[in-house]
């Protein structure tokens, strides 16, 4: 996955969470929050890999 895909997952999760709040669906809120966290984890993984590559020259 790319950084853009990770960010898109965060945005999609936020939309689900917000919609869940609006309609009172706790399950949708939890799923949305989970999706946001997965996107954030992927984004941090990419950032860490980029830093590693810059320091090692790979």
N, C-alpha and C positions, 0 to 999 in steps of 0.2 A: 504494500500500500504506500501511497505517496503522502506527503505532508498535506496536500490539498484534500485528499480523501479522508484523512484523519480529522481535519477541520470540518469537513462536510458532515461527518458522523456526529461531531459535537453540536453542530447547528441543528441537525435532524433530531437529535436527542432533546435539545432545548425546546424545539417545536412540540414534540410529543409531551414533554413535561408540562408545558404551558397549556396545551390543549386538555390534558388530563386534569389540570387544576380548574380550567374553565367549565368542564362538564362534570367535575366531581368524581373522576375515575382514578382512584389511588393506584391501581395496577399500571395504568398508562403512565402515570407520573413516575413510578419506580422504574419502569422500563426505559423511559426517556432519560432519567438520571443515570441509569446504568450505561446507556449508549453514549452519553456525554463523557462519562469516566473512561470508557473504552477508547473513545477518540482521543482524549487527553493523554492516556497512556501511550497510544501509538505515536502521537505527536512528540512526546518526550523521548520515546525510543529513537525516533528519527533524529532529533536534535543531538542526542548522545552519540549516535553513530556518526553524524556529521562532524562533531567535535573530535571524535576518535580519529576519523580519517584525516582531518586537518593536522592533527598533532603527529600522526605516524606517516603521513605522506601517501597513504593508500586510498 
